[in-house]
Amino acid sequence: MSDIMGRRRSVDVGGLALALSDENHGHGWGGWEETDCGETRYAEVLIDVRAHTDMMVSQDCDHYLSSVDLDRDTRERLIHSLSSWHFEPHKLPEEEVIACSYILFEALYRIENMQENLSVSLSYLATSLPHLSQLYRQANTYHNFQHALDVLQAVYFFLFSSGAVPPVTILLEDGRTWKCEKELCDPLVSLLTNEDIFALCIAAVGHDVGHPGLNNAFMKNARTPLAVVYDDKSVLEQMHYSLILQIMRHHNLGRLLDRPVAGPQFRKLLLGTVLATDMGIHFDFMTEFRRLVEGADFPELKKRILVCQALIKCADISNPSRPYLVSQHWAAALESEWSSQLLLEKHLQLPPSVKPSDSRVGEANGQIWFNNMFARPLFELVATGIPSLGEFAKQTRENLSLWQARAAELLAEQESPQGGLGTPLTWPSQAPNDFLNAFPPTLPESFRTPDEWPYPVSYHHHHRLSSVAPSSASSSSSTPSHYESCESSLPSPTFSPVLEPAASPPPVSPSISGLLPPRLEVSTQPQSRAPSVASNAPSTSTSVFSITNEATAAIRAAYKASVRKKKSFHRSSWNPSPTAVSAFDQPPLPVSTFGRSPVSPAGSPAGDSPLSLSAGSPSTGTMTPSPLTPSDGNAAQTRTGLLKAALVSASS
């Protein structure tokens, strides 16, 4: 091997020899690290996460086209509904929720030159949006596709208010197009190009795709595979971005990502917009946007990214700026989801990372705190740079006053002689075992044991819960009993009904009952599927898991050979031991032509890998699975050939 200058490429010969030596104390290329809790193998986790992601995205969706077909009256009703700030997607049936997301993109395409600038047909969105909706976990009472539509509609409403997009009602006029008058726009919003606005809307509708109903603190505390891959940095947001990219490529939208000049900017803006929804970096954003408003000399692209981040952040936590009754629904939905997470954390003996309210007074005080800490300061700051958002900042202040009055009223009732301790606010919508149908890499490996999670993984339609109260089926599940042997303390009495099928049903919040029908969930049992309507390669899932299982087996074999990750090593520091020199006499394994990295999707640049580490972390390079497959022969030959082939792959 030599480079264009004729020099030999460096190969970690010493590291390979040391790994093959009798002492079994080598530290070579392996790409994982032993830990005190279960010897997590990084490379194996990476491949496993990649395989689950591939499998999740490649699943069939059986109503891509029909879900956006509506009769005229229904279409007009939805168009008028989307034009109102009183929009309530949680009251719509599933097919209308998907149709609403498509209608907003239809309106976007009425902007002059939008399709020409994108070079992407609107028909691609007619298939990608239903597919995307299926990857949202509908068992979540808050982070579901209704929330995604809510954020998309809020983003569109903000853009319309600032003069950047046409009214949704333009669709009632056949063939009419619309041109943005930059001088009439808010100055900062006028910086956005058509491609930026499209990327912002894609980020809005996909910003929580695959969300398990658990937060980033849970990912970190539970040491989930996803947290390992993303090094605890914006773990869920990076997964959402990963899935958005794969959905786009799956539905012929990949050309937006791969254009020579515009592609990298599109990806950077898309990534920055999605990552901004991580509330863990909220105050960093506030500092940067304040500098932008004060006239800091940022590059043009950074200015556009900050504007998109401001709009999606306001949309993501827009509930306090909606009319009070709409805001109240989303508050109750989030409380219910937090209650389910708290129950799972107690079950796994993890530190609690959420604190759901247990009374109406607690709900009101929680909304007051969130409004004062996050929503009101955000809207007021953004309104200084985007004045059209001032009306939403005003609504946020009005809602704050209503919640304060509500809290005082409830507290007075509670302290009166006739008052009690207050009725419980919400009940968990899920028992711990219900989370087994979440995206596997978002769960700790000890929770999804091999018997409970057979390969290949099967995703299937799962009917969402009819209320926040758990069903008896979920609470009396016959899932193999990892739970029976798990040493966890019982949850507090406040949450105990979810684990007691004999107990009377808990009260159901009317604002959450009657939520939507089937969504794509993960099944722990094999399921039959209809033939694919979107793929011409029915054997894709089989081949993915065949390759993955071979690679995983090879990595495990290498691990047994004492090849481990060293946090920082230099290849020049390794020296072969004399006893290991003979190891190089073995004939090399044939290297497969399967060259796609398990880190990057087919055709995507390595720098934009959906499974790359968090922004700013060093690259892990590209690994090729198939050369890791051991050949036939005795154990010594297998081990030697395995490590040789792996080294060739890692150094080529």
C-alpha positions as CSV (number, residue, x, y, z in Angstrom):
1,M,0.0,0.0,0.0
2,S,1.4,3.4,-0.9
3,D,0.1,6.9,-1.4
4,I,0.5,9.2,-4.4
5,M,4.0,10.3,-3.2
6,G,5.2,6.7,-3.3
7,R,5.5,6.4,0.5
8,R,4.2,3.3,2.3
9,R,1.0,3.9,4.2
10,S,1.4,3.4,8.0
11,V,0.0,0.1,9.3
12,D,-0.3,-0.8,12.9
13,V,1.8,-4.0,12.6
14,G,3.0,-3.8,16.1
15,G,-0.5,-3.5,17.5
16,L,-1.7,-6.5,15.5
17,A,1.2,-8.6,16.7
18,L,0.7,-7.6,20.3
19,A,-3.0,-8.5,20.0
20,L,-2.0,-11.9,18.6
21,S,0.6,-12.6,21.3
22,D,0.2,-15.3,23.9
23,E,-0.1,-12.7,26.7
24,N,-3.5,-11.5,25.4
25,H,-2.8,-8.0,26.7
26,G,-3.0,-6.1,23.4
27,H,-4.8,-2.8,22.9
28,G,-5.4,-2.5,19.1
29,W,-7.9,-1.3,16.6
30,G,-11.1,-2.8,18.2
31,G,-13.0,0.5,18.6
32,W,-14.6,-0.4,22.0
33,E,-13.8,0.0,25.6
34,E,-14.4,-2.2,28.6
35,T,-16.6,-0.6,31.2
36,D,-17.5,-1.6,34.7
37,C,-21.1,-2.3,33.7
38,G,-21.4,-5.0,31.2
39,E,-18.2,-4.5,29.1
40,T,-19.9,-2.3,26.5
41,R,-18.3,-2.8,23.1
42,Y,-18.4,0.4,21.2
43,A,-18.0,-1.0,17.7
44,E,-20.6,-3.7,18.3
45,V,-23.0,-1.0,19.7
46,L,-22.4,1.2,16.7
47,I,-23.2,-1.6,14.2
48,D,-26.2,-2.6,16.2
49,V,-27.6,0.9,16.3
50,R,-27.0,1.3,12.6
51,A,-28.8,-2.0,11.9
52,H,-31.8,-1.0,13.9
53,T,-31.9,2.4,12.2
54,D,-31.8,0.7,8.7
55,M,-34.5,-1.7,9.7
56,M,-36.7,1.0,11.1
57,V,-36.5,3.2,8.0
58,S,-36.8,0.4,5.5
59,Q,-40.1,-1.0,6.9
60,D,-43.1,-0.9,4.6
61,C,-45.8,1.7,5.0
62,D,-49.1,0.4,3.6
63,H,-50.8,3.7,2.8
64,Y,-48.3,6.1,1.4
65,L,-50.6,7.6,-1.2
66,S,-54.1,7.3,0.1
67,S,-53.4,9.2,3.3
68,V,-53.2,12.5,1.6
69,D,-56.3,12.0,-0.6
70,L,-59.3,14.0,0.8
71,D,-62.7,14.9,-0.3
72,R,-63.2,18.6,-1.1
73,D,-65.1,19.5,2.0
74,T,-62.6,17.9,4.3
75,R,-59.7,19.5,2.5
76,E,-61.3,23.0,2.9
77,R,-62.0,22.4,6.5
78,L,-58.4,21.4,7.2
79,I,-57.0,24.4,5.2
80,H,-59.1,26.8,7.4
81,S,-58.1,25.0,10.5
82,L,-54.4,25.2,9.6
83,S,-54.8,29.0,9.2
84,S,-55.8,29.4,12.8
85,W,-53.6,29.8,15.8
86,H,-56.3,27.8,17.7
87,F,-55.1,24.7,15.8
88,E,-55.7,21.4,17.7
89,P,-54.1,18.4,15.9
90,H,-54.8,16.0,18.7
91,K,-58.5,16.2,17.9
92,L,-58.0,15.0,14.3
93,P,-58.0,11.4,13.0
94,E,-54.7,10.0,11.8
95,E,-55.3,10.4,8.1
96,E,-56.2,14.0,8.6
97,V,-53.1,14.7,10.7
98,I,-50.9,13.3,7.8
99,A,-53.0,15.2,5.3
100,C,-52.5,18.5,7.2
101,S,-48.7,18.1,7.1
102,Y,-48.9,17.6,3.3
103,I,-51.2,20.6,2.9
104,L,-48.6,22.9,4.5
105,F,-46.0,21.7,2.1
106,E,-48.4,22.3,-0.8
107,A,-48.8,25.9,0.3
108,L,-45.0,26.2,0.5
109,Y,-44.8,25.0,-3.1
110,R,-47.0,27.9,-4.2
111,I,-44.0,30.2,-3.6
112,E,-42.6,31.2,-6.9
113,N,-39.5,29.2,-8.0
114,M,-39.8,26.9,-4.9
115,Q,-39.9,23.7,-6.9
116,E,-37.2,25.0,-9.4
117,N,-34.9,25.9,-6.5
118,L,-35.3,22.5,-4.8
119,S,-35.5,20.3,-7.9
120,V,-37.7,18.1,-5.9
121,S,-41.2,17.1,-6.8
122,L,-44.1,17.6,-4.3
123,S,-45.1,14.1,-5.0
124,Y,-42.1,12.8,-3.1
125,L,-43.6,14.4,0.0
126,A,-46.8,12.6,-0.6
127,T,-45.0,9.3,0.3
128,S,-42.3,10.6,2.7
129,L,-44.7,12.3,5.1
130,P,-46.9,9.2,5.8
131,H,-43.7,7.1,6.2
132,L,-42.3,9.7,8.6
133,S,-45.5,9.7,10.6
134,Q,-45.2,5.9,11.1
135,L,-41.8,6.3,12.7
136,Y,-43.3,8.4,15.5
137,R,-44.2,6.4,18.5
138,Q,-47.9,6.9,19.0
139,A,-47.9,5.4,22.5
140,N,-46.3,8.7,23.6
141,T,-48.9,11.1,24.8
142,Y,-46.8,14.1,23.9
143,H,-43.9,13.3,21.6
144,N,-46.0,11.9,18.8
145,F,-46.9,12.9,15.2
146,Q,-49.6,15.2,16.4
147,H,-46.9,17.2,18.2
148,A,-44.8,17.2,15.0
149,L,-47.7,18.6,13.1
150,D,-48.3,21.2,15.8
151,V,-44.7,22.4,15.5
152,L,-44.8,22.4,11.7
153,Q,-48.0,24.5,11.8
154,A,-46.5,26.9,14.3
155,V,-43.4,27.3,12.2
156,Y,-45.5,28.0,9.1
157,F,-47.7,30.4,11.1
158,F,-44.6,32.3,12.3
159,L,-43.2,32.5,8.7
160,F,-46.6,33.7,7.4
161,S,-46.8,36.4,10.1
162,S,-43.4,37.6,9.1
163,G,-44.3,37.8,5.4
164,A,-42.1,34.9,4.2
165,V,-44.7,32.4,3.0
166,P,-48.3,32.7,1.6
167,P,-51.4,32.0,3.6
168,V,-52.5,28.4,3.6
169,T,-55.8,29.5,2.1
170,I,-53.9,30.2,-1.2
171,L,-54.7,26.5,-1.9
172,L,-58.4,27.4,-2.3
173,E,-57.4,29.3,-5.4
174,D,-56.4,26.9,-8.3
175,G,-53.0,27.6,-9.8
176,R,-52.3,30.8,-7.9
177,T,-48.6,31.4,-7.0
178,W,-47.1,33.8,-4.5
179,K,-44.0,35.9,-4.5
180,C,-42.2,37.0,-1.3
181,E,-41.7,40.8,-1.1
182,K,-38.4,41.0,0.9
183,E,-38.9,44.6,1.9
184,L,-42.2,43.6,3.6
185,C,-40.6,40.8,5.6
186,D,-39.1,41.0,9.0
187,P,-35.4,41.8,8.2
188,L,-33.9,38.7,9.8
189,V,-36.5,36.3,8.2
190,S,-35.8,37.9,4.8
191,L,-32.3,36.4,5.0
192,L,-33.9,32.9,4.5
193,T,-33.8,31.4,1.0
194,N,-36.4,29.0,-0.4
195,E,-34.1,26.1,0.4
196,D,-33.7,27.4,4.0
197,I,-37.5,27.6,4.5
198,F,-38.0,24.1,3.1
199,A,-35.2,22.7,5.4
200,L,-36.8,24.4,8.4
201,C,-40.2,22.8,7.6
202,I,-38.6,19.4,7.2
203,A,-36.8,19.9,10.5
204,A,-40.1,20.9,12.1
205,V,-42.1,17.9,11.0
206,G,-39.2,15.4,11.7
207,H,-37.6,17.0,14.8
208,D,-38.9,14.2,17.2
209,V,-39.1,11.2,14.8
210,G,-38.4,8.0,16.7
211,H,-38.7,9.6,20.1
212,P,-39.1,6.9,22.7
213,G,-41.0,9.0,25.2
214,L,-37.9,9.3,27.4
215,N,-35.5,12.2,27.7
216,N,-31.8,12.8,27.2
217,A,-31.1,12.5,30.9
218,F,-32.6,9.0,30.9
219,M,-30.4,8.1,27.9
220,K,-27.4,9.2,29.8
221,N,-28.3,7.6,33.2
222,A,-29.3,4.3,31.6
223,R,-26.2,4.2,29.4
224,T,-28.3,3.3,26.4
225,P,-26.6,2.3,23.1
226,L,-27.7,5.6,21.6
227,A,-26.0,7.5,24.4
228,V,-22.8,5.5,23.9
229,V,-22.8,6.3,20.1
230,Y,-23.5,10.0,20.6
231,D,-21.3,10.4,23.7
232,D,-24.2,11.8,25.7
233,K,-24.4,15.0,23.5
234,S,-27.9,15.9,22.3
235,V,-28.5,12.1,22.0
236,L,-32.2,12.1,20.9
237,E,-31.8,15.1,18.6
238,Q,-28.9,13.5,16.7
239,M,-31.0,10.4,16.3
240,H,-33.9,12.5,14.9
241,Y,-31.5,14.1,12.4
242,S,-30.2,10.7,11.5
243,L,-33.7,9.4,10.7
244,I,-34.7,12.5,8.8
245,L,-31.7,12.0,6.5
246,Q,-32.5,8.4,5.9
247,I,-36.2,9.1,5.2
248,M,-35.2,11.8,2.7
249,R,-32.9,9.5,0.9
250,H,-35.5,6.7,1.0
251,H,-37.9,9.0,-0.9
252,N,-35.8,10.6,-3.5
253,L,-35.1,13.8,-1.5
254,G,-31.4,12.9,-1.1
255,R,-30.4,15.2,-4.0
256,L,-31.0,18.1,-1.7
257,L,-28.3,16.7,0.6
258,D,-25.7,15.9,-2.0
259,R,-25.6,18.9,-4.3
260,P,-21.9,20.0,-4.6
261,V,-22.3,23.5,-3.2
262,A,-25.8,23.8,-1.7
263,G,-25.9,20.3,-0.2
264,P,-23.4,20.9,2.7
265,Q,-25.2,24.2,3.6
266,F,-28.6,22.5,3.5
267,R,-27.3,19.7,5.8
268,K,-25.7,22.1,8.2
269,L,-28.8,24.2,8.5
270,L,-31.0,21.1,8.9
271,L,-28.7,19.7,11.6
272,G,-28.4,23.0,13.5
273,T,-32.2,23.5,13.4
274,V,-32.9,20.0,14.8
275,L,-30.2,20.2,17.5
276,A,-31.7,23.5,18.7
277,T,-34.7,21.6,20.0
278,D,-32.5,20.2,22.7
279,M,-33.4,22.2,25.8
280,G,-30.1,21.3,27.3
281,I,-28.5,24.0,25.0
282,H,-31.3,26.5,25.4
283,F,-29.3,29.1,27.2
284,D,-26.4,28.8,24.7
285,F,-28.9,29.7,22.0
286,M,-30.3,32.6,23.9
287,T,-26.8,34.1,24.2
288,E,-26.0,33.6,20.5
289,F,-29.4,35.1,19.3
290,R,-29.0,38.1,21.6
291,R,-25.6,38.7,20.0
292,L,-27.2,38.5,16.6
293,V,-29.9,41.0,17.6
294,E,-27.2,43.3,19.0
295,G,-25.5,43.3,15.6
296,A,-22.7,40.8,16.0
297,D,-20.8,40.2,12.7
298,F,-21.8,36.6,12.1
299,P,-21.2,34.8,8.7
300,E,-24.4,34.8,6.6
301,L,-25.0,31.1,7.0
302,K,-24.8,31.3,10.8
303,K,-27.3,34.1,10.8
304,R,-29.7,32.0,8.7
305,I,-29.2,29.0,11.0
306,L,-29.9,31.2,14.1
307,V,-33.1,32.5,12.5
308,C,-34.3,28.9,11.8
309,Q,-33.3,27.9,15.3
310,A,-35.3,30.7,16.8
311,L,-38.4,29.8,14.8
312,I,-38.3,26.1,15.6
313,K,-37.6,26.7,19.3
314,C,-40.6,29.0,19.6
315,A,-42.7,26.5,17.7
316,D,-41.4,23.5,19.8
317,I,-42.5,25.2,23.0
318,S,-45.3,27.2,21.5
319,N,-47.9,25.7,23.8
320,P,-47.7,28.5,26.4
321,S,-48.4,31.0,23.5
322,R,-51.5,29.1,22.2
323,P,-55.0,29.9,23.5
324,Y,-55.3,28.8,27.1
325,L,-57.4,25.7,26.6
326,V,-55.1,24.4,23.8
327,S,-52.1,25.1,26.1
328,Q,-53.8,23.1,28.9
329,H,-54.1,20.0,26.7
330,W,-50.4,19.9,25.9
331,A,-49.5,20.5,29.5
332,A,-51.5,17.4,30.6
333,A,-50.1,15.3,27.8
334,L,-46.5,16.0,28.8
335,E,-47.3,15.4,32.4
336,S,-48.7,11.9,31.5
337,E,-45.6,11.1,29.5
338,W,-43.3,12.2,32.3
339,S,-45.3,10.0,34.7
340,S,-44.6,7.0,32.5
341,Q,-40.9,7.8,32.4
342,L,-40.7,8.2,36.1
343,L,-42.2,4.8,36.6
344,L,-39.6,3.2,34.3
345,E,-36.8,5.0,36.1
346,K,-38.1,3.6,39.4
347,H,-38.3,0.2,37.8
348,L,-34.7,0.3,36.6
349,Q,-33.4,2.0,39.8
350,L,-32.3,5.1,37.9
351,P,-32.2,8.6,39.4
352,P,-35.4,10.4,38.5
353,S,-34.9,12.9,35.7
354,V,-38.4,14.2,35.5
355,K,-40.8,15.5,38.2
356,P,-44.4,15.2,37.0
357,S,-47.1,17.1,38.9
358,D,-49.4,15.1,41.1
359,S,-52.1,17.6,41.5
360,R,-53.8,20.5,39.6
361,V,-52.0,23.0,41.8
362,G,-48.7,21.3,40.8
363,E,-49.7,21.5,37.2
364,A,-50.4,25.2,37.4
365,N,-47.2,25.9,39.3
366,G,-45.2,23.8,36.8
367,Q,-46.6,25.9,33.9
368,I,-45.8,29.1,35.7
369,W,-42.2,28.0,36.3
370,F,-41.8,26.9,32.7
371,N,-43.3,30.0,31.3
372,N,-41.1,32.3,33.5
373,M,-37.9,30.3,32.9
374,F,-38.2,29.4,29.2
375,A,-41.2,30.4,27.1
376,R,-41.7,34.0,28.0
377,P,-38.0,35.0,27.8
378,L,-37.6,33.1,24.5
379,F,-40.6,34.7,22.8
380,E,-39.6,38.2,24.1
381,L,-36.0,37.9,22.9
382,V,-37.0,36.5,19.5
383,A,-39.6,39.3,19.1
384,T,-36.8,41.8,19.4
385,G,-35.2,40.4,16.3
386,I,-38.4,39.2,14.5
387,P,-41.0,41.8,15.5
388,S,-44.0,39.8,14.0
389,L,-43.6,37.3,16.9
390,G,-44.5,40.1,19.4
391,E,-48.2,39.0,19.4
392,F,-47.2,35.5,20.5
393,A,-45.0,36.9,23.3
394,K,-48.1,38.8,24.4
395,Q,-50.2,35.6,24.4
396,T,-47.5,33.9,26.5
397,R,-47.8,36.7,29.1
398,E,-51.6,36.5,29.1
399,N,-51.4,32.7,29.7
400,L,-48.9,33.2,32.5
401,S,-51.5,35.4,34.2
402,L,-54.2,32.8,33.7
403,W,-52.0,30.1,35.2
404,Q,-51.1,32.3,38.2
405,A,-54.8,33.0,38.9
406,R,-55.6,29.3,38.5
407,A,-52.8,28.3,40.9
408,A,-54.1,30.8,43.5
409,E,-57.6,29.5,43.1
410,L,-56.7,25.9,43.4
411,L,-54.4,26.6,46.4
412,A,-57.3,28.4,48.2
413,E,-59.6,25.4,47.6
414,Q,-57.0,23.0,48.8
415,E,-56.4,25.0,52.1
416,S,-60.1,25.4,52.8
417,P,-61.7,23.2,55.5
418,Q,-63.6,21.3,52.8
419,G,-60.5,20.9,50.6
420,G,-58.3,17.9,50.5
421,L,-54.9,17.2,49.2
422,G,-56.0,17.6,45.6
423,T,-56.9,15.0,43.1
424,P,-54.1,13.3,41.1
425,L,-53.4,15.1,37.8
426,T,-52.5,12.3,35.5
427,W,-51.7,8.6,35.5
428,P,-48.9,7.0,33.6
429,S,-50.0,6.0,30.1
430,Q,-47.5,3.1,30.0
431,A,-46.2,0.5,32.3
432,P,-42.4,-0.2,32.1
433,N,-42.8,-3.2,29.8
434,D,-44.7,-1.1,27.3
435,F,-41.5,0.7,26.5
436,L,-40.2,-2.5,24.9
437,N,-41.8,-1.4,21.6
438,A,-39.7,1.8,21.6
439,F,-36.7,2.1,19.2
440,P,-34.3,-0.5,20.7
441,P,-31.1,1.7,20.9
442,T,-33.0,4.1,23.2
443,L,-33.3,1.4,25.9
444,P,-30.6,0.0,28.1
445,E,-29.4,-3.4,27.0
446,S,-30.2,-5.0,30.3
447,F,-33.8,-4.0,29.8
448,R,-34.2,-5.6,26.4
449,T,-32.6,-9.0,26.9
450,P,-31.8,-11.3,23.9
451,D,-34.8,-13.5,24.6
452,E,-37.0,-10.5,24.5
453,W,-35.4,-9.0,21.4
454,P,-34.8,-11.6,18.7
455,Y,-33.3,-10.8,15.4
456,P,-34.5,-9.7,13.0
457,V,-36.4,-7.0,14.6
458,S,-40.0,-6.6,13.4
459,Y,-41.9,-3.4,13.4
460,H,-45.6,-3.4,13.2
461,H,-48.7,-1.2,13.6
462,H,-49.6,-0.7,17.2
463,H,-52.9,1.0,18.2
464,R,-52.3,3.9,20.4
465,L,-53.8,3.9,23.9
466,S,-57.4,5.2,24.1
467,S,-56.5,7.2,27.2
468,V,-53.8,8.0,29.6
469,A,-54.9,5.1,31.7
470,P,-53.0,1.9,31.0
471,S,-54.9,-1.0,29.5
472,S,-55.2,-4.3,31.4
473,A,-53.4,-6.0,28.5
474,S,-50.3,-3.9,29.0
475,S,-50.2,-4.2,32.7
476,S,-50.6,-8.0,32.7
477,S,-48.3,-8.6,29.8
478,S,-46.7,-12.0,29.6
479,T,-43.4,-10.6,28.5
480,P,-40.5,-13.0,29.5
481,S,-39.7,-12.1,33.1
482,H,-36.7,-10.0,33.2
483,Y,-39.0,-7.8,35.2
484,E,-39.7,-10.5,37.8
485,S,-36.0,-10.9,38.6
486,C,-35.2,-7.2,38.4
487,E,-34.4,-5.9,41.8
488,S,-36.3,-2.6,41.8
489,S,-38.3,-1.0,44.5
490,L,-42.0,-0.6,44.0
491,P,-43.1,2.8,42.6
492,S,-44.7,5.3,44.9
493,P,-48.5,4.9,45.6
494,T,-49.2,7.8,43.3
495,F,-48.1,5.7,40.3
496,S,-49.0,2.2,41.5
497,P,-52.3,1.6,39.6
498,V,-50.4,1.1,36.4
499,L,-48.9,-2.0,37.9
500,E,-52.0,-3.3,39.6
501,P,-54.5,-4.8,37.1
502,A,-57.0,-5.5,39.9
503,A,-57.2,-1.8,40.9
504,S,-60.0,0.3,39.7
505,P,-59.3,2.3,36.5
506,P,-57.7,5.7,37.2
507,P,-59.5,8.9,36.3
508,V,-59.0,9.8,32.6
509,S,-58.2,13.4,31.6
510,P,-60.8,14.4,28.9
511,S,-58.1,16.4,27.1
512,I,-56.1,13.3,26.4
513,S,-58.7,10.6,25.8
514,G,-59.6,9.5,22.3
515,L,-56.1,10.0,20.9
516,L,-55.1,8.6,17.5
517,P,-55.0,5.2,15.8
518,P,-52.3,2.9,14.6
519,R,-48.6,3.8,14.4
520,L,-45.4,1.9,13.7
521,E,-44.0,0.3,16.8
522,V,-41.5,-2.4,17.6
523,S,-42.7,-5.9,18.2
524,T,-40.9,-8.4,20.3
525,Q,-42.6,-11.1,18.3
526,P,-42.2,-11.8,14.6
527,Q,-44.9,-10.2,12.5
528,S,-46.1,-10.8,9.0
529,R,-46.0,-7.9,6.6
530,A,-47.7,-6.9,3.4
531,P,-45.4,-6.7,0.3
532,S,-43.5,-3.5,0.0
533,V,-45.0,-0.7,-2.1
534,A,-41.9,1.5,-1.8
535,S,-39.0,-0.8,-2.3
536,N,-37.9,-3.0,-5.2
537,A,-35.6,-4.9,-3.0
538,P,-37.6,-7.2,-0.7
539,S,-34.5,-8.9,0.6
540,T,-33.0,-5.7,2.0
541,S,-33.8,-6.5,5.7
542,T,-32.5,-10.0,5.4
543,S,-29.2,-8.9,3.9
544,V,-28.8,-6.1,6.4
545,F,-29.1,-8.4,9.3
546,S,-27.1,-11.2,7.7
547,I,-24.2,-8.8,7.3
548,T,-24.7,-7.3,10.7
549,N,-24.8,-10.6,12.5
550,E,-21.6,-11.7,10.8
551,A,-19.9,-8.5,11.7
552,T,-21.1,-8.7,15.3
553,A,-19.9,-12.3,15.6
554,A,-16.6,-11.3,14.3
555,I,-16.3,-8.4,16.7
556,R,-17.1,-10.7,19.6
557,A,-14.4,-13.1,18.4
558,A,-11.9,-10.3,18.3
559,Y,-13.0,-9.2,21.7
560,K,-12.3,-12.6,23.1
561,A,-8.8,-12.3,21.5
562,S,-8.3,-9.4,23.9
563,V,-8.4,-6.6,21.3
564,R,-9.7,-3.6,23.1
565,K,-10.1,0.1,22.5
566,K,-7.4,2.4,24.0
567,K,-8.7,5.9,24.5
568,S,-5.7,7.5,22.9
569,F,-3.0,5.5,21.1
570,H,-0.4,6.2,18.5
571,R,0.3,3.5,16.0
572,S,4.1,4.2,16.1
573,S,4.1,3.3,19.8
574,W,3.3,-0.4,19.2
575,N,6.1,-3.0,18.8
576,P,5.6,-6.6,17.9
577,S,6.6,-9.3,20.3
578,P,8.9,-12.0,19.0
579,T,6.4,-14.7,19.7
580,A,3.8,-13.2,17.4
581,V,5.8,-12.7,14.2
582,S,4.8,-16.1,12.9
583,A,1.2,-14.9,13.0
584,F,1.8,-13.0,9.8
585,D,2.5,-16.1,7.7
586,Q,-1.2,-16.9,7.4
587,P,-2.8,-16.2,4.0
588,P,-5.1,-13.1,4.2
589,L,-8.9,-13.4,4.1
590,P,-10.5,-12.3,0.8
591,V,-12.0,-8.8,1.4
592,S,-15.6,-8.5,0.4
593,T,-16.6,-5.7,-2.0
594,F,-19.3,-4.7,0.5
595,G,-17.8,-1.3,1.3
596,R,-20.6,0.7,2.8
597,S,-19.8,2.0,6.2
598,P,-22.1,1.0,9.1
599,V,-21.7,4.5,10.2
600,S,-22.9,6.3,7.0
601,P,-25.9,5.6,4.8
602,A,-25.4,4.6,1.2
603,G,-24.3,7.5,-0.8
604,S,-24.0,10.0,2.1
605,P,-20.8,11.8,2.8
606,A,-19.0,10.5,5.8
607,G,-19.1,13.9,7.5
608,D,-22.9,13.8,7.6
609,S,-23.3,10.2,8.9
610,P,-26.6,9.8,10.7
611,L,-24.7,7.8,13.3
612,S,-21.6,9.9,13.5
613,L,-20.6,11.1,17.0
614,S,-21.9,14.4,18.4
615,A,-20.9,17.6,16.8
616,G,-17.4,18.5,17.5
617,S,-16.3,15.0,18.6
618,P,-13.5,13.2,16.7
619,S,-14.4,10.9,13.9
620,T,-14.4,7.2,14.4
621,G,-13.5,6.5,10.8
622,T,-15.2,4.1,8.5
623,M,-15.6,0.4,9.3
624,T,-16.4,-2.2,6.8
625,P,-18.4,-5.1,8.2
626,S,-17.8,-8.0,5.9
627,P,-14.0,-8.3,6.1
628,L,-14.6,-9.1,9.8
629,T,-16.3,-12.3,9.0
630,P,-14.1,-15.3,10.1
631,S,-13.2,-18.0,7.6
632,D,-13.4,-21.7,8.0
633,G,-10.5,-23.5,9.7
634,N,-9.2,-24.0,13.2
635,A,-9.5,-21.4,15.9
636,A,-6.0,-20.1,15.6
637,Q,-6.3,-19.5,11.9
638,T,-9.7,-17.9,12.3
639,R,-8.4,-15.5,15.0
640,T,-5.3,-14.6,13.0
641,G,-7.1,-14.2,9.7
642,L,-9.9,-12.2,11.4
643,L,-7.5,-9.7,12.9
644,K,-5.5,-9.4,9.7
645,A,-8.6,-8.6,7.6
646,A,-9.8,-6.2,10.2
647,L,-6.5,-4.4,10.2
648,V,-6.5,-4.2,6.4
649,S,-10.0,-2.7,6.5
650,A,-9.2,-0.2,9.3
651,S,-6.0,1.1,7.6
652,S,-7.1,1.1,4.0
